[in-house]
């Protein structure tokens, strides 16, 4: 694989990772502050990316990714409630 192709692949992976991180943070924020319009906007934008734009960056299934991130946030939230 050429150096340019590898750099391009790394960039595509970074875009998907950033969207996943942003989505996770937005979900966490919305759990604490359900009316936070910035978090809601980020959530909607990320879901749109996962459903309609991710195929340009990855062969991942966007719906599966959404569900996995939501489940992770749910588990983390439940674990934090258990610890308190």
mmCIF file of the N, C-alpha and C atoms, coordinates in Angstrom:
data_MODEL
# 
_entry.id   MODEL 
# 
loop_
_atom_site.group_PDB 
_atom_site.id 
_atom_site.type_symbol 
_atom_site.label_atom_id 
_atom_site.label_alt_id 
_atom_site.label_comp_id 
_atom_site.label_asym_id 
_atom_site.label_entity_id 
_atom_site.label_seq_id 
_atom_site.pdbx_PDB_ins_code 
_atom_site.Cartn_x 
_atom_site.Cartn_y 
_atom_site.Cartn_z 
_atom_site.occupancy 
_atom_site.B_iso_or_equiv 
_atom_site.pdbx_formal_charge 
_atom_site.auth_seq_id 
_atom_site.auth_comp_id 
_atom_site.auth_asym_id 
_atom_site.auth_atom_id 
_atom_site.pdbx_PDB_model_num 
ATOM 1   N N  . UNK A 1 1  ? 0.847   -1.167 0.000  1.00 0.00 ? 1  UNK A N  1 
ATOM 2   C CA . UNK A 1 1  ? 0.000   0.000  0.000  1.00 0.00 ? 1  UNK A CA 1 
ATOM 3   C C  . UNK A 1 1  ? 0.897   1.236  0.000  1.00 0.00 ? 1  UNK A C  1 
ATOM 4   N N  . UNK A 1 2  ? 0.570   2.181  -0.834 1.00 0.00 ? 2  UNK A N  1 
ATOM 5   C CA . UNK A 1 2  ? 1.399   3.383  -0.904 1.00 0.00 ? 2  UNK A CA 1 
ATOM 6   C C  . UNK A 1 2  ? 1.213   4.232  0.348  1.00 0.00 ? 2  UNK A C  1 
ATOM 7   N N  . UNK A 1 3  ? 2.178   5.077  0.567  1.00 0.00 ? 3  UNK A N  1 
ATOM 8   C CA . UNK A 1 3  ? 2.141   5.963  1.739  1.00 0.00 ? 3  UNK A CA 1 
ATOM 9   C C  . UNK A 1 3  ? 0.906   6.853  1.710  1.00 0.00 ? 3  UNK A C  1 
ATOM 10  N N  . UNK A 1 4  ? 0.509   7.341  0.525  1.00 0.00 ? 4  UNK A N  1 
ATOM 11  C CA . UNK A 1 4  ? -0.646  8.218  0.410  1.00 0.00 ? 4  UNK A CA 1 
ATOM 12  C C  . UNK A 1 4  ? -1.944  7.481  0.702  1.00 0.00 ? 4  UNK A C  1 
ATOM 13  N N  . UNK A 1 5  ? -2.039  6.261  0.228  1.00 0.00 ? 5  UNK A N  1 
ATOM 14  C CA . UNK A 1 5  ? -3.246  5.471  0.479  1.00 0.00 ? 5  UNK A CA 1 
ATOM 15  C C  . UNK A 1 5  ? -3.368  5.187  1.967  1.00 0.00 ? 5  UNK A C  1 
ATOM 16  N N  . UNK A 1 6  ? -2.270  4.851  2.602  1.00 0.00 ? 6  UNK A N  1 
ATOM 17  C CA . UNK A 1 6  ? -2.289  4.578  4.039  1.00 0.00 ? 6  UNK A CA 1 
ATOM 18  C C  . UNK A 1 6  ? -2.699  5.827  4.825  1.00 0.00 ? 6  UNK A C  1 
ATOM 19  N N  . UNK A 1 7  ? -2.190  6.972  4.447  1.00 0.00 ? 7  UNK A N  1 
ATOM 20  C CA . UNK A 1 7  ? -2.562  8.231  5.110  1.00 0.00 ? 7  UNK A CA 1 
ATOM 21  C C  . UNK A 1 7  ? -4.052  8.513  4.923  1.00 0.00 ? 7  UNK A C  1 
ATOM 22  N N  . UNK A 1 8  ? -4.552  8.267  3.717  1.00 0.00 ? 8  UNK A N  1 
ATOM 23  C CA . UNK A 1 8  ? -5.966  8.477  3.420  1.00 0.00 ? 8  UNK A CA 1 
ATOM 24  C C  . UNK A 1 8  ? -6.830  7.541  4.261  1.00 0.00 ? 8  UNK A C  1 
ATOM 25  N N  . UNK A 1 9  ? -6.435  6.301  4.383  1.00 0.00 ? 9  UNK A N  1 
ATOM 26  C CA . UNK A 1 9  ? -7.186  5.333  5.189  1.00 0.00 ? 9  UNK A CA 1 
ATOM 27  C C  . UNK A 1 9  ? -7.171  5.737  6.660  1.00 0.00 ? 9  UNK A C  1 
ATOM 28  N N  . UNK A 1 10 ? -6.039  6.208  7.143  1.00 0.00 ? 10 UNK A N  1 
ATOM 29  C CA . UNK A 1 10 ? -5.947  6.674  8.526  1.00 0.00 ? 10 UNK A CA 1 
ATOM 30  C C  . UNK A 1 10 ? -6.857  7.870  8.762  1.00 0.00 ? 10 UNK A C  1 
ATOM 31  N N  . UNK A 1 11 ? -6.909  8.773  7.802  1.00 0.00 ? 11 UNK A N  1 
ATOM 32  C CA . UNK A 1 11 ? -7.772  9.946  7.912  1.00 0.00 ? 11 UNK A CA 1 
ATOM 33  C C  . UNK A 1 11 ? -9.246  9.532  7.951  1.00 0.00 ? 11 UNK A C  1 
ATOM 34  N N  . UNK A 1 12 ? -9.630  8.607  7.091  1.00 0.00 ? 12 UNK A N  1 
ATOM 35  C CA . UNK A 1 12 ? -11.017 8.133  7.084  1.00 0.00 ? 12 UNK A CA 1 
ATOM 36  C C  . UNK A 1 12 ? -11.382 7.497  8.424  1.00 0.00 ? 12 UNK A C  1 
ATOM 37  N N  . UNK A 1 13 ? -10.480 6.694  8.974  1.00 0.00 ? 13 UNK A N  1 
ATOM 38  C CA . UNK A 1 13 ? -10.731 6.059  10.267 1.00 0.00 ? 13 UNK A CA 1 
ATOM 39  C C  . UNK A 1 13 ? -10.856 7.108  11.371 1.00 0.00 ? 13 UNK A C  1 
ATOM 40  N N  . UNK A 1 14 ? -10.048 8.154  11.294 1.00 0.00 ? 14 UNK A N  1 
ATOM 41  C CA . UNK A 1 14 ? -10.095 9.219  12.301 1.00 0.00 ? 14 UNK A CA 1 
ATOM 42  C C  . UNK A 1 14 ? -11.422 9.977  12.245 1.00 0.00 ? 14 UNK A C  1 
ATOM 43  N N  . UNK A 1 15 ? -11.963 10.170 11.058 1.00 0.00 ? 15 UNK A N  1 
ATOM 44  C CA . UNK A 1 15 ? -13.251 10.852 10.911 1.00 0.00 ? 15 UNK A CA 1 
ATOM 45  C C  . UNK A 1 15 ? -14.349 10.035 11.589 1.00 0.00 ? 15 UNK A C  1 
ATOM 46  N N  . UNK A 1 16 ? -14.369 8.746  11.353 1.00 0.00 ? 16 UNK A N  1 
ATOM 47  C CA . UNK A 1 16 ? -15.381 7.874  11.959 1.00 0.00 ? 16 UNK A CA 1 
ATOM 48  C C  . UNK A 1 16 ? -15.215 7.845  13.473 1.00 0.00 ? 16 UNK A C  1 
ATOM 49  N N  . UNK A 1 17 ? -13.976 7.750  13.950 1.00 0.00 ? 17 UNK A N  1 
ATOM 50  C CA . UNK A 1 17 ? -13.730 7.720  15.393 1.00 0.00 ? 17 UNK A CA 1 
ATOM 51  C C  . UNK A 1 17 ? -14.177 9.019  16.040 1.00 0.00 ? 17 UNK A C  1 
ATOM 52  N N  . UNK A 1 18 ? -13.890 10.146 15.418 1.00 0.00 ? 18 UNK A N  1 
ATOM 53  C CA . UNK A 1 18 ? -14.304 11.429 15.971 1.00 0.00 ? 18 UNK A CA 1 
ATOM 54  C C  . UNK A 1 18 ? -15.825 11.534 16.038 1.00 0.00 ? 18 UNK A C  1 
ATOM 55  N N  . UNK A 1 19 ? -16.512 11.078 15.001 1.00 0.00 ? 19 UNK A N  1 
ATOM 56  C CA . UNK A 1 19 ? -17.975 11.101 15.007 1.00 0.00 ? 19 UNK A CA 1 
ATOM 57  C C  . UNK A 1 19 ? -18.514 10.206 16.122 1.00 0.00 ? 19 UNK A C  1 
ATOM 58  N N  . UNK A 1 20 ? -17.914 9.041  16.313 1.00 0.00 ? 20 UNK A N  1 
ATOM 59  C CA . UNK A 1 20 ? -18.353 8.128  17.373 1.00 0.00 ? 20 UNK A CA 1 
ATOM 60  C C  . UNK A 1 20 ? -18.120 8.753  18.751 1.00 0.00 ? 20 UNK A C  1 
ATOM 61  N N  . UNK A 1 21 ? -16.971 9.391  18.938 1.00 0.00 ? 21 UNK A N  1 
ATOM 62  C CA . UNK A 1 21 ? -16.679 10.058 20.208 1.00 0.00 ? 21 UNK A CA 1 
ATOM 63  C C  . UNK A 1 21 ? -17.643 11.216 20.460 1.00 0.00 ? 21 UNK A C  1 
ATOM 64  N N  . UNK A 1 22 ? -17.908 12.004 19.428 1.00 0.00 ? 22 UNK A N  1 
ATOM 65  C CA . UNK A 1 22 ? -18.848 13.121 19.558 1.00 0.00 ? 22 UNK A CA 1 
ATOM 66  C C  . UNK A 1 22 ? -20.248 12.613 19.900 1.00 0.00 ? 22 UNK A C  1 
ATOM 67  N N  . UNK A 1 23 ? -20.652 11.535 19.249 1.00 0.00 ? 23 UNK A N  1 
ATOM 68  C CA . UNK A 1 23 ? -21.977 10.960 19.490 1.00 0.00 ? 23 UNK A CA 1 
ATOM 69  C C  . UNK A 1 23 ? -22.089 10.466 20.932 1.00 0.00 ? 23 UNK A C  1 
ATOM 70  N N  . UNK A 1 24 ? -21.073 9.775  21.395 1.00 0.00 ? 24 UNK A N  1 
ATOM 71  C CA . UNK A 1 24 ? -21.067 9.266  22.767 1.00 0.00 ? 24 UNK A CA 1 
ATOM 72  C C  . UNK A 1 24 ? -21.163 10.421 23.768 1.00 0.00 ? 24 UNK A C  1 
ATOM 73  N N  . UNK A 1 25 ? -20.361 11.459 23.567 1.00 0.00 ? 25 UNK A N  1 
ATOM 74  C CA . UNK A 1 25 ? -20.395 12.612 24.473 1.00 0.00 ? 25 UNK A CA 1 
ATOM 75  C C  . UNK A 1 25 ? -21.764 13.304 24.446 1.00 0.00 ? 25 UNK A C  1 
ATOM 76  N N  . UNK A 1 26 ? -22.365 13.405 23.274 1.00 0.00 ? 26 UNK A N  1 
ATOM 77  C CA . UNK A 1 26 ? -23.689 14.028 23.160 1.00 0.00 ? 26 UNK A CA 1 
ATOM 78  C C  . UNK A 1 26 ? -24.730 13.200 23.910 1.00 0.00 ? 26 UNK A C  1 
ATOM 79  N N  . UNK A 1 27 ? -24.669 11.889 23.786 1.00 0.00 ? 27 UNK A N  1 
ATOM 80  C CA . UNK A 1 27 ? -25.623 11.035 24.506 1.00 0.00 ? 27 UNK A CA 1 
ATOM 81  C C  . UNK A 1 27 ? -25.462 11.175 26.014 1.00 0.00 ? 27 UNK A C  1 
ATOM 82  N N  . UNK A 1 28 ? -24.233 11.221 26.469 1.00 0.00 ? 28 UNK A N  1 
ATOM 83  C CA . UNK A 1 28 ? -23.978 11.395 27.908 1.00 0.00 ? 28 UNK A CA 1 
ATOM 84  C C  . UNK A 1 28 ? -24.527 12.742 28.369 1.00 0.00 ? 28 UNK A C  1 
ATOM 85  N N  . UNK A 1 29 ? -24.259 13.783 27.607 1.00 0.00 ? 29 UNK A N  1 
ATOM 86  C CA . UNK A 1 29 ? -24.746 15.120 27.966 1.00 0.00 ? 29 UNK A CA 1 
ATOM 87  C C  . UNK A 1 29 ? -26.270 15.141 28.004 1.00 0.00 ? 29 UNK A C  1 
ATOM 88  N N  . UNK A 1 30 ? -26.917 14.486 27.053 1.00 0.00 ? 30 UNK A N  1 
ATOM 89  C CA . UNK A 1 30 ? -28.376 14.476 27.011 1.00 0.00 ? 30 UNK A CA 1 
ATOM 90  C C  . UNK A 1 30 ? -28.982 13.688 28.170 1.00 0.00 ? 30 UNK A C  1 
ATOM 91  N N  . UNK A 1 31 ? -28.279 12.703 28.684 1.00 0.00 ? 31 UNK A N  1 
ATOM 92  C CA . UNK A 1 31 ? -28.770 11.986 29.864 1.00 0.00 ? 31 UNK A CA 1 
ATOM 93  C C  . UNK A 1 31 ? -28.839 12.921 31.059 1.00 0.00 ? 31 UNK A C  1 
ATOM 94  N N  . UNK A 1 32 ? -27.839 13.789 31.162 1.00 0.00 ? 32 UNK A N  1 
ATOM 95  C CA . UNK A 1 32 ? -27.771 14.718 32.299 1.00 0.00 ? 32 UNK A CA 1 
ATOM 96  C C  . UNK A 1 32 ? -28.602 15.979 32.068 1.00 0.00 ? 32 UNK A C  1 
ATOM 97  N N  . UNK A 1 33 ? -28.668 16.404 30.812 1.00 0.00 ? 33 UNK A N  1 
ATOM 98  C CA . UNK A 1 33 ? -29.348 17.652 30.453 1.00 0.00 ? 33 UNK A CA 1 
ATOM 99  C C  . UNK A 1 33 ? -30.177 17.416 29.184 1.00 0.00 ? 33 UNK A C  1 
ATOM 100 N N  . UNK A 1 34 ? -31.352 16.822 29.323 1.00 0.00 ? 34 UNK A N  1 
ATOM 101 C CA . UNK A 1 34 ? -32.157 16.423 28.154 1.00 0.00 ? 34 UNK A CA 1 
ATOM 102 C C  . UNK A 1 34 ? -32.542 17.556 27.206 1.00 0.00 ? 34 UNK A C  1 
ATOM 103 N N  . UNK A 1 35 ? -32.523 18.788 27.682 1.00 0.00 ? 35 UNK A N  1 
ATOM 104 C CA . UNK A 1 35 ? -32.927 19.913 26.826 1.00 0.00 ? 35 UNK A CA 1 
ATOM 105 C C  . UNK A 1 35 ? -31.741 20.664 26.231 1.00 0.00 ? 35 UNK A C  1 
ATOM 106 N N  . UNK A 1 36 ? -30.548 20.109 26.355 1.00 0.00 ? 36 UNK A N  1 
ATOM 107 C CA . UNK A 1 36 ? -29.346 20.757 25.813 1.00 0.00 ? 36 UNK A CA 1 
ATOM 108 C C  . UNK A 1 36 ? -29.413 20.732 24.283 1.00 0.00 ? 36 UNK A C  1 
ATOM 109 N N  . UNK A 1 37 ? -29.639 21.891 23.682 1.00 0.00 ? 37 UNK A N  1 
ATOM 110 C CA . UNK A 1 37 ? -29.837 21.940 22.225 1.00 0.00 ? 37 UNK A CA 1 
ATOM 111 C C  . UNK A 1 37 ? -28.556 21.629 21.458 1.00 0.00 ? 37 UNK A C  1 
ATOM 112 N N  . UNK A 1 38 ? -27.401 22.004 22.007 1.00 0.00 ? 38 UNK A N  1 
ATOM 113 C CA . UNK A 1 38 ? -26.143 21.692 21.319 1.00 0.00 ? 38 UNK A CA 1 
ATOM 114 C C  . UNK A 1 38 ? -25.902 20.186 21.277 1.00 0.00 ? 38 UNK A C  1 
ATOM 115 N N  . UNK A 1 39 ? -26.145 19.521 22.394 1.00 0.00 ? 39 UNK A N  1 
ATOM 116 C CA . UNK A 1 39 ? -25.971 18.070 22.439 1.00 0.00 ? 39 UNK A CA 1 
ATOM 117 C C  . UNK A 1 39 ? -26.977 17.380 21.521 1.00 0.00 ? 39 UNK A C  1 
ATOM 118 N N  . UNK A 1 40 ? -28.203 17.882 21.509 1.00 0.00 ? 40 UNK A N  1 
ATOM 119 C CA . UNK A 1 40 ? -29.223 17.299 20.629 1.00 0.00 ? 40 UNK A CA 1 
ATOM 120 C C  . UNK A 1 40 ? -28.842 17.476 19.167 1.00 0.00 ? 40 UNK A C  1 
ATOM 121 N N  . UNK A 1 41 ? -28.339 18.650 18.826 1.00 0.00 ? 41 UNK A N  1 
ATOM 122 C CA . UNK A 1 41 ? -27.897 18.902 17.445 1.00 0.00 ? 41 UNK A CA 1 
ATOM 123 C C  . UNK A 1 41 ? -26.753 17.951 17.057 1.00 0.00 ? 41 UNK A C  1 
ATOM 124 N N  . UNK A 1 42 ? -25.787 17.781 17.966 1.00 0.00 ? 42 UNK A N  1 
ATOM 125 C CA . UNK A 1 42 ? -24.666 16.872 17.701 1.00 0.00 ? 42 UNK A CA 1 
ATOM 126 C C  . UNK A 1 42 ? -25.165 15.449 17.517 1.00 0.00 ? 42 UNK A C  1 
ATOM 127 N N  . UNK A 1 43 ? -26.083 15.021 18.371 1.00 0.00 ? 43 UNK A N  1 
ATOM 128 C CA . UNK A 1 43 ? -26.653 13.665 18.265 1.00 0.00 ? 43 UNK A CA 1 
ATOM 129 C C  . UNK A 1 43 ? -27.304 13.458 16.900 1.00 0.00 ? 43 UNK A C  1 
ATOM 130 N N  . UNK A 1 44 ? -28.112 14.412 16.487 1.00 0.00 ? 44 UNK A N  1 
ATOM 131 C CA . UNK A 1 44 ? -28.814 14.302 15.207 1.00 0.00 ? 44 UNK A CA 1 
ATOM 132 C C  . UNK A 1 44 ? -27.826 14.287 14.039 1.00 0.00 ? 44 UNK A C  1 
ATOM 133 N N  . UNK A 1 45 ? -26.840 15.182 14.073 1.00 0.00 ? 45 UNK A N  1 
ATOM 134 C CA . UNK A 1 45 ? -25.842 15.242 13.003 1.00 0.00 ? 45 UNK A CA 1 
ATOM 135 C C  . UNK A 1 45 ? -25.040 13.939 12.915 1.00 0.00 ? 45 UNK A C  1 
ATOM 136 N N  . UNK A 1 46 ? -24.647 13.401 14.055 1.00 0.00 ? 46 UNK A N  1 
ATOM 137 C CA . UNK A 1 46 ? -23.879 12.146 14.052 1.00 0.00 ? 46 UNK A CA 1 
ATOM 138 C C  . UNK A 1 46 ? -24.720 10.998 13.518 1.00 0.00 ? 46 UNK A C  1 
ATOM 139 N N  . UNK A 1 47 ? -25.982 10.918 13.948 1.00 0.00 ? 47 UNK A N  1 
ATOM 140 C CA . UNK A 1 47 ? -26.855 9.854  13.441 1.00 0.00 ? 47 UNK A CA 1 
ATOM 141 C C  . UNK A 1 47 ? -27.043 9.973  11.935 1.00 0.00 ? 47 UNK A C  1 
ATOM 142 N N  . UNK A 1 48 ? -27.172 11.183 11.445 1.00 0.00 ? 48 UNK A N  1 
ATOM 143 C CA . UNK A 1 48 ? -27.276 11.390 9.998  1.00 0.00 ? 48 UNK A CA 1 
ATOM 144 C C  . UNK A 1 48 ? -26.012 10.912 9.299  1.00 0.00 ? 48 UNK A C  1 
ATOM 145 N N  . UNK A 1 49 ? -24.852 11.248 9.857  1.00 0.00 ? 49 UNK A N  1 
ATOM 146 C CA . UNK A 1 49 ? -23.587 10.788 9.287  1.00 0.00 ? 49 UNK A CA 1 
ATOM 147 C C  . UNK A 1 49 ? -23.518 9.267  9.292  1.00 0.00 ? 49 UNK A C  1 
ATOM 148 N N  . UNK A 1 50 ? -23.871 8.644  10.407 1.00 0.00 ? 50 UNK A N  1 
ATOM 149 C CA . UNK A 1 50 ? -23.794 7.185  10.500 1.00 0.00 ? 50 UNK A CA 1 
ATOM 150 C C  . UNK A 1 50 ? -24.764 6.508  9.534  1.00 0.00 ? 50 UNK A C  1 
ATOM 151 N N  . UNK A 1 51 ? -25.889 7.120  9.285  1.00 0.00 ? 51 UNK A N  1 
ATOM 152 C CA . UNK A 1 51 ? -26.899 6.510  8.414  1.00 0.00 ? 51 UNK A CA 1 
ATOM 153 C C  . UNK A 1 51 ? -26.673 6.807  6.933  1.00 0.00 ? 51 UNK A C  1 
ATOM 154 N N  . UNK A 1 52 ? -26.102 7.953  6.621  1.00 0.00 ? 52 UNK A N  1 
ATOM 155 C CA . UNK A 1 52 ? -26.024 8.336  5.209  1.00 0.00 ? 52 UNK A CA 1 
ATOM 156 C C  . UNK A 1 52 ? -24.628 8.652  4.699  1.00 0.00 ? 52 UNK A C  1 
ATOM 157 N N  . UNK A 1 53 ? -23.677 8.898  5.579  1.00 0.00 ? 53 UNK A N  1 
ATOM 158 C CA . UNK A 1 53 ? -22.374 9.332  5.113  1.00 0.00 ? 53 UNK A CA 1 
ATOM 159 C C  . UNK A 1 53 ? -21.222 8.393  5.422  1.00 0.00 ? 53 UNK A C  1 
ATOM 160 N N  . UNK A 1 54 ? -21.450 7.466  6.324  1.00 0.00 ? 54 UNK A N  1 
ATOM 161 C CA . UNK A 1 54 ? -20.344 6.629  6.791  1.00 0.00 ? 54 UNK A CA 1 
ATOM 162 C C  . UNK A 1 54 ? -19.769 5.748  5.683  1.00 0.00 ? 54 UNK A C  1 
ATOM 163 N N  . UNK A 1 55 ? -20.584 5.405  4.688  1.00 0.00 ? 55 UNK A N  1 
ATOM 164 C CA . UNK A 1 55 ? -20.101 4.504  3.636  1.00 0.00 ? 55 UNK A CA 1 
ATOM 165 C C  . UNK A 1 55 ? -18.944 5.107  2.838  1.00 0.00 ? 55 UNK A C  1 
ATOM 166 N N  . UNK A 1 56 ? -18.776 6.417  2.897  1.00 0.00 ? 56 UNK A N  1 
ATOM 167 C CA . UNK A 1 56 ? -17.637 7.054  2.222  1.00 0.00 ? 56 UNK A CA 1 
ATOM 168 C C  . UNK A 1 56 ? -16.341 6.851  3.015  1.00 0.00 ? 56 UNK A C  1 
ATOM 169 N N  . UNK A 1 57 ? -16.478 6.518  4.288  1.00 0.00 ? 57 UNK A N  1 
ATOM 170 C CA . UNK A 1 57 ? -15.325 6.436  5.176  1.00 0.00 ? 57 UNK A CA 1 
ATOM 171 C C  . UNK A 1 57 ? -15.030 5.032  5.680  1.00 0.00 ? 57 UNK A C  1 
ATOM 172 N N  . UNK A 1 58 ? -16.046 4.176  5.664  1.00 0.00 ? 58 UNK A N  1 
ATOM 173 C CA . UNK A 1 58 ? -15.888 2.863  6.275  1.00 0.00 ? 58 UNK A CA 1 
ATOM 174 C C  . UNK A 1 58 ? -16.915 1.893  5.698  1.00 0.00 ? 58 UNK A C  1 
ATOM 175 N N  . UNK A 1 59 ? -16.657 0.609  5.892  1.00 0.00 ? 59 UNK A N  1 
ATOM 176 C CA . UNK A 1 59 ? -17.645 -0.387 5.492  1.00 0.00 ? 59 UNK A CA 1 
ATOM 177 C C  . UNK A 1 59 ? -18.495 -0.817 6.685  1.00 0.00 ? 59 UNK A C  1 
ATOM 178 N N  . UNK A 1 60 ? -18.409 -0.046 7.778  1.00 0.00 ? 60 UNK A N  1 
ATOM 179 C CA . UNK A 1 60 ? -19.201 -0.341 8.972  1.00 0.00 ? 60 UNK A CA 1 
ATOM 180 C C  . UNK A 1 60 ? -20.673 -0.064 8.700  1.00 0.00 ? 60 UNK A C  1 
ATOM 181 N N  . UNK A 1 61 ? -21.532 -0.781 9.415  1.00 0.00 ? 61 UNK A N  1 
ATOM 182 C CA . UNK A 1 61 ? -22.967 -0.545 9.365  1.00 0.00 ? 61 UNK A CA 1 
ATOM 183 C C  . UNK A 1 61 ? -23.290 0.559  10.370 1.00 0.00 ? 61 UNK A C  1 
ATOM 184 N N  . UNK A 1 62 ? -23.752 1.696  9.879  1.00 0.00 ? 62 UNK A N  1 
ATOM 185 C CA . UNK A 1 62 ? -24.023 2.838  10.739 1.00 0.00 ? 62 UNK A CA 1 
ATOM 186 C C  . UNK A 1 62 ? -25.071 2.573  11.797 1.00 0.00 ? 62 UNK A C  1 
ATOM 187 N N  . UNK A 1 63 ? -26.113 1.834  11.450 1.00 0.00 ? 63 UNK A N  1 
ATOM 188 C CA . UNK A 1 63 ? -27.167 1.512  12.427 1.00 0.00 ? 63 UNK A CA 1 
ATOM 189 C C  . UNK A 1 63 ? -26.607 0.669  13.566 1.00 0.00 ? 63 UNK A C  1 
ATOM 190 N N  . UNK A 1 64 ? -25.765 -0.282 13.229 1.00 0.00 ? 64 UNK A N  1 
ATOM 191 C CA . UNK A 1 64 ? -25.147 -1.121 14.255 1.00 0.00 ? 64 UNK A CA 1 
ATOM 192 C C  . UNK A 1 64 ? -24.254 -0.264 15.154 1.00 0.00 ? 64 UNK A C  1 
ATOM 193 N N  . UNK A 1 65 ? -23.510 0.626  14.558 1.00 0.00 ? 65 UNK A N  1 
ATOM 194 C CA . UNK A 1 65 ? -22.634 1.502  15.333 1.00 0.00 ? 65 UNK A CA 1 
ATOM 195 C C  . UNK A 1 65 ? -23.443 2.380  16.291 1.00 0.00 ? 65 UNK A C  1 
ATOM 196 N N  . UNK A 1 66 ? -24.539 2.946  15.820 1.00 0.00 ? 66 UNK A N  1 
ATOM 197 C CA . UNK A 1 66 ? -25.422 3.755  16.669 1.00 0.00 ? 66 UNK A CA 1 
ATOM 198 C C  . UNK A 1 66 ? -25.884 2.935  17.863 1.00 0.00 ? 66 UNK A C  1 
ATOM 199 N N  . UNK A 1 67 ? -26.380 1.743  17.612 1.00 0.00 ? 67 UNK A N  1 
ATOM 200 C CA . UNK A 1 67 ? -26.883 0.894  18.692 1.00 0.00 ? 67 UNK A CA 1 
ATOM 201 C C  . UNK A 1 67 ? -25.781 0.506  19.679 1.00 0.00 ? 67 UNK A C  1 
ATOM 202 N N  . UNK A 1 68 ? -24.592 0.216  19.165 1.00 0.00 ? 68 UNK A N  1 
ATOM 203 C CA . UNK A 1 68 ? -23.477 -0.153 20.043 1.00 0.00 ? 68 UNK A CA 1 
ATOM 204 C C  . UNK A 1 68 ? -23.069 1.008  20.947 1.00 0.00 ? 68 UNK A C  1 
ATOM 205 N N  . UNK A 1 69 ? -23.012 2.196  20.398 1.00 0.00 ? 69 UNK A N  1 
ATOM 206 C CA . UNK A 1 69 ? -22.642 3.363  21.205 1.00 0.00 ? 69 UNK A CA 1 
ATOM 207 C C  . UNK A 1 69 ? -23.726 3.656  22.235 1.00 0.00 ? 69 UNK A C  1 
ATOM 208 N N  . UNK A 1 70 ? -24.989 3.582  21.824 1.00 0.00 ? 70 UNK A N  1 
ATOM 209 C CA . UNK A 1 70 ? -26.085 3.802  22.767 1.00 0.00 ? 70 UNK A CA 1 
ATOM 210 C C  . UNK A 1 70 ? -26.041 2.786  23.908 1.00 0.00 ? 70 UNK A C  1 
ATOM 211 N N  . UNK A 1 71 ? -25.783 1.545  23.581 1.00 0.00 ? 71 UNK A N  1 
ATOM 212 C CA . UNK A 1 71 ? -25.711 0.494  24.603 1.00 0.00 ? 71 UNK A CA 1 
ATOM 213 C C  . UNK A 1 71 ? -24.520 0.745  25.538 1.00 0.00 ? 71 UNK A C  1 
ATOM 214 N N  . UNK A 1 72 ? -23.404 1.147  24.998 1.00 0.00 ? 72 UNK A N  1 
ATOM 215 C CA . UNK A 1 72 ? -22.228 1.435  25.825 1.00 0.00 ? 72 UNK A CA 1 
ATOM 216 C C  . UNK A 1 72 ? -22.527 2.562  26.814 1.00 0.00 ? 72 UNK A C  1 
ATOM 217 N N  . UNK A 1 73 ? -23.166 3.626  26.331 1.00 0.00 ? 73 UNK A N  1 
ATOM 218 C CA . UNK A 1 73 ? -23.514 4.747  27.201 1.00 0.00 ? 73 UNK A CA 1 
ATOM 219 C C  . UNK A 1 73 ? -24.502 4.298  28.268 1.00 0.00 ? 73 UNK A C  1 
ATOM 220 N N  . UNK A 1 74 ? -25.468 3.470  27.886 1.00 0.00 ? 74 UNK A N  1 
ATOM 221 C CA . UNK A 1 74 ? -26.450 2.940  28.841 1.00 0.00 ? 74 UNK A CA 1 
ATOM 222 C C  . UNK A 1 74 ? -25.760 2.122  29.933 1.00 0.00 ? 74 UNK A C  1 
ATOM 223 N N  . UNK A 1 75 ? -24.838 1.240  29.524 1.00 0.00 ? 75 UNK A N  1 
ATOM 224 C CA . UNK A 1 75 ? -24.098 0.417  30.503 1.00 0.00 ? 75 UNK A CA 1 
ATOM 225 C C  . UNK A 1 75 ? -23.267 1.280  31.433 1.00 0.00 ? 75 UNK A C  1 
ATOM 226 N N  . UNK A 1 76 ? -22.548 2.252  30.874 1.00 0.00 ? 76 UNK A N  1 
ATOM 227 C CA . UNK A 1 76 ? -21.721 3.134  31.694 1.00 0.00 ? 76 UNK A CA 1 
ATOM 228 C C  . UNK A 1 76 ? -22.579 3.905  32.688 1.00 0.00 ? 76 UNK A C  1 
ATOM 229 N N  . UNK A 1 77 ? -23.737 4.375  32.237 1.00 0.00 ? 77 UNK A N  1 
ATOM 230 C CA . UNK A 1 77 ? -24.650 5.119  33.112 1.00 0.00 ? 77 UNK A CA 1 
ATOM 231 C C  . UNK A 1 77 ? -25.131 4.222  34.259 1.00 0.00 ? 77 UNK A C  1 
ATOM 232 N N  . UNK A 1 78 ? -25.508 3.000  33.926 1.00 0.00 ? 78 UNK A N  1 
ATOM 233 C CA . UNK A 1 78 ? -25.982 2.063  34.959 1.00 0.00 ? 78 UNK A CA 1 
ATOM 234 C C  . UNK A 1 78 ? -24.878 1.695  35.938 1.00 0.00 ? 78 UNK A C  1 
ATOM 235 N N  . UNK A 1 79 ? -23.653 1.544  35.445 1.00 0.00 ? 79 UNK A N  1 
ATOM 236 C CA . UNK A 1 79 ? -22.524 1.233  36.324 1.00 0.00 ? 79 UNK A CA 1 
ATOM 237 C C  . UNK A 1 79 ? -22.260 2.395  37.274 1.00 0.00 ? 79 UNK A C  1 
ATOM 238 N N  . UNK A 1 80 ? -22.352 3.618  36.790 1.00 0.00 ? 80 UNK A N  1 
ATOM 239 C CA . UNK A 1 80 ? -22.120 4.776  37.644 1.00 0.00 ? 80 UNK A CA 1 
ATOM 240 C C  . UNK A 1 80 ? -23.195 4.885  38.711 1.00 0.00 ? 80 UNK A C  1 
ATOM 241 N N  . UNK A 1 81 ? -24.424 4.579  38.353 1.00 0.00 ? 81 UNK A N  1 
ATOM 242 C CA . UNK A 1 81 ? -25.524 4.624  39.328 1.00 0.00 ? 81 UNK A CA 1 
ATOM 243 C C  . UNK A 1 81 ? -25.332 3.549  40.384 1.00 0.00 ? 81 UNK A C  1 
ATOM 244 N N  . UNK A 1 82 ? -24.798 2.398  40.003 1.00 0.00 ? 82 UNK A N  1 
ATOM 245 C CA . UNK A 1 82 ? -24.579 1.305  40.939 1.00 0.00 ? 82 UNK A CA 1 
ATOM 246 C C  . UNK A 1 82 ? -23.475 1.660  41.936 1.00 0.00 ? 82 UNK A C  1 
ATOM 247 N N  . UNK A 1 83 ? -22.447 2.335  41.451 1.00 0.00 ? 83 UNK A N  1 
ATOM 248 C CA . UNK A 1 83 ? -21.301 2.685  42.307 1.00 0.00 ? 83 UNK A CA 1 
ATOM 249 C C  . UNK A 1 83 ? -21.703 3.725  43.353 1.00 0.00 ? 83 UNK A C  1 
ATOM 250 N N  . UNK A 1 84 ? -22.581 4.638  42.988 1.00 0.00 ? 84 UNK A N  1 
ATOM 251 C CA . UNK A 1 84 ? -22.974 5.711  43.910 1.00 0.00 ? 84 UNK A CA 1 
ATOM 252 C C  . UNK A 1 84 ? -23.807 5.214  45.004 1.00 0.00 ? 84 UNK A C  1 
# 
